[in-house]
Amino acid sequence: MSLDSTLKSADTRESSRSRMISFRLTEDEYDRCRELCYSQGLRSVSEMARAGLNLLLEQPGRVAKEALEARVAELEGRLHMLSLELRRLAQPPSLPPVAHNGVDAN
């Protein structure tokens, strides 16, 4: 199913649209979205986002396994970093070095 055919089936539900989703894009992401809209003959980035979301909802198997695996790997890495930081914070602070004559070495 293409974005265009997804849009056509979504148009029949247009009158019942009452919810809004908002998210931010980088300038580069937005430019790429506009280019895709132009190449697909879509009216707006919103129209493309709606069509893409509807496509995923109708065919969830289209989400690339690699994309999910990459996201899980990223989250695992973040969890590991948090674990290391928690260990570091749980350690008692180290004492400053002391000279042999009992005077602070600093």
Backbone hydrogen bonds in HBPLUS format (Angstrom, degrees):
<---DONOR---> <-ACCEPTOR-->    atom                        ^
c    i                          cat <-CA-CA->   ^        H-A-AA   ^      H-
h    n   atom  resd res      DA  || num        DHA   H-A  angle D-A-AA Bond
n    s   type  num  typ     dist DA aas  dist angle  dist       angle   num
A0006-THR N   A0002-SER O   2.96 MM   4  6.14 152.7  2.04 145.6 154.1     1
A0007-LEU N   A0003-LEU O   2.81 MM   4  6.05 151.4  1.89 148.2 156.1     2
A0008-LYS N   A0004-ASP O   3.02 MM   4  6.33 154.6  2.08 147.1 153.7     3
A0009-SER N   A0005-SER O   3.10 MM   4  6.36 158.2  2.15 145.7 150.3     4
A0010-ALA N   A0006-THR O   2.89 MM   4  6.05 145.9  2.01 143.1 153.7     5
A0011-ASP N   A0007-LEU O   2.81 MM   4  6.00 138.0  1.99 147.5 158.5     6
A0013-ARG N   A0010-ALA O   2.93 MM   3  5.32 145.7  2.05 109.5 119.8     7
A0014-GLU N   A0011-ASP O   3.16 MM   3  4.96 163.1  2.19 101.7 106.4     8
A0016-SER N   A0013-ARG O   2.99 MM   3  5.68 151.8  2.07 120.7 128.8     9
A0017-ARG N   A0014-GLU O   3.19 MM   3  5.54 168.4  2.20 118.0 118.8    10
A0030-TYR N   A0026-THR O   2.95 MM   4  6.18 164.3  1.98 155.1 159.3    11
A0031-ASP N   A0027-GLU O   2.93 MM   4  6.16 159.6  1.97 148.1 153.8    12
A0032-ARG N   A0028-ASP O   2.97 MM   4  6.18 158.1  2.02 149.5 155.2    13
A0033-CYS N   A0029-GLU O   2.94 MM   4  6.20 151.2  2.02 146.1 154.4    14
A0034-ARG N   A0030-TYR O   2.90 MM   4  6.21 158.8  1.94 153.2 158.6    15
A0035-GLU N   A0031-ASP O   2.96 MM   4  6.21 155.8  2.02 147.3 153.9    16
A0036-LEU N   A0032-ARG O   2.98 MM   4  6.21 155.0  2.05 144.6 151.2    17
A0037-CYS N   A0033-CYS O   2.87 MM   4  6.15 159.1  1.91 151.4 157.4    18
A0038-TYR N   A0034-ARG O   2.94 MM   4  6.19 162.9  1.97 150.3 154.3    19
A0039-SER N   A0035-GLU O   2.94 MM   4  6.18 163.1  1.97 149.1 153.8    20
A0040-GLN N   A0036-LEU O   2.92 MM   4  6.04 139.0  2.09 146.9 157.6    21
A0041-GLY N   A0037-CYS O   2.89 MM   4  5.88 111.8  2.37 141.4 157.6    22
A0042-LEU N   A0037-CYS O   2.85 MM   5  4.77 155.6  1.91 143.8 144.1    23
A0041-GLY N   A0038-TYR O   3.25 MM   3  5.15 153.7  2.32  98.0 105.8    24
A0048-MET N   A0044-SER O   3.11 MM   4  6.44 155.3  2.17 143.2 149.7    25
A0049-ALA N   A0045-VAL O   2.82 MM   4  6.06 162.2  1.85 154.2 159.1    26
A0050-ARG N   A0046-SER O   2.91 MM   4  6.09 162.0  1.94 150.9 155.6    27
A0051-ALA N   A0047-GLU O   2.98 MM   4  6.17 160.5  2.02 145.3 150.8    28
A0052-GLY N   A0048-MET O   2.81 MM   4  6.03 162.1  1.84 153.9 159.1    29
A0053-LEU N   A0049-ALA O   2.91 MM   4  6.05 159.7  1.95 148.7 154.2    30
A0054-ASN N   A0050-ARG O   2.89 MM   4  6.07 162.1  1.93 150.1 155.4    31
A0055-LEU N   A0051-ALA O   2.89 MM   4  6.07 151.4  1.97 145.8 153.8    32
A0056-LEU N   A0052-GLY O   3.04 MM   4  6.32 156.1  2.10 145.5 151.2    33
A0057-LEU N   A0053-LEU O   2.90 MM   4  6.17 153.7  1.97 149.3 157.2    34
A0058-GLU N   A0054-ASN O   2.90 MM   4  6.08 150.4  1.99 146.3 153.9    35
A0059-GLN N   A0055-LEU O   2.85 MM   4  5.92 144.0  1.98 144.4 154.7    36
A0062-ARG N   A0059-GLN O   2.99 MM   3  5.83 169.8  2.00 127.7 130.8    37
A0063-VAL N   A0060-PRO O   3.28 MM   3  5.99 170.7  2.29 118.5 121.1    38
A0067-ALA N   A0064-ALA O   3.09 MM   3  5.28 124.7  2.41  99.2 112.6    39
A0068-LEU N   A0064-ALA O   3.30 MM   4  6.73 156.2  2.36 149.6 155.1    40
A0069-GLU N   A0065-LYS O   2.88 MM   4  6.15 159.6  1.92 152.4 158.9    41
A0070-ALA N   A0066-GLU O   2.84 MM   4  5.99 156.4  1.89 147.8 153.9    42
A0071-ARG N   A0067-ALA O   3.04 MM   4  6.23 155.3  2.10 142.5 149.0    43
A0072-VAL N   A0068-LEU O   2.94 MM   4  6.20 160.1  1.98 151.4 156.6    44
A0073-ALA N   A0069-GLU O   2.92 MM   4  6.12 160.3  1.96 148.3 153.9    45
A0074-GLU N   A0070-ALA O   2.92 MM   4  6.14 153.2  1.99 145.4 152.8    46
A0075-LEU N   A0071-ARG O   2.95 MM   4  6.23 158.9  2.00 149.1 154.5    47
A0076-GLU N   A0072-VAL O   2.85 MM   4  6.10 154.1  1.92 150.6 158.2    48
A0077-GLY N   A0073-ALA O   2.99 MM   4  6.22 155.5  2.05 146.0 152.1    49
A0078-ARG N   A0074-GLU O   3.01 MM   4  6.33 153.5  2.08 146.4 153.7    50
A0079-LEU N   A0075-LEU O   2.90 MM   4  6.15 157.6  1.95 149.4 155.4    51
A0080-HIS N   A0076-GLU O   2.95 MM   4  6.20 154.2  2.02 147.3 154.3    52
A0081-MET N   A0077-GLY O   3.01 MM   4  6.29 158.7  2.06 147.9 153.1    53
A0082-LEU N   A0078-ARG O   2.92 MM   4  6.19 156.5  1.98 149.3 155.9    54
A0083-SER N   A0079-LEU O   2.88 MM   4  6.11 153.8  1.95 146.7 154.2    55
A0084-LEU N   A0080-HIS O   2.97 MM   4  6.29 158.6  2.02 151.6 156.6    56
A0085-GLU N   A0081-MET O   2.98 MM   4  6.20 157.1  2.03 146.7 153.2    57
A0086-LEU N   A0082-LEU O   2.85 MM   4  6.08 156.4  1.91 150.6 156.9    58
A0087-ARG N   A0083-SER O   3.01 MM   4  6.27 157.2  2.06 148.6 154.4    59
A0088-ARG N   A0084-LEU O   2.98 MM   4  6.23 157.4  2.04 146.8 153.0    60
A0089-LEU N   A0085-GLU O   2.93 MM   4  6.16 159.6  1.97 150.0 155.2    61
A0090-ALA N   A0086-LEU O   2.96 MM   4  6.08 139.3  2.13 142.4 153.2    62
A0091-GLN N   A0088-ARG O   3.35 MM   3  5.52 148.3  2.45 100.6 109.1    63
A0105-ALA N   A0097-PRO O   3.45 MM   8  5.90 164.4  2.47 134.3 135.5    64
A0099-ALA N   A0103-VAL O   2.91 MM   4  5.41 151.4  1.99 154.1 159.7    65
A0102-GLY N   A0099-ALA O   3.14 MM   3  5.55 158.7  2.19 116.9 118.7    66
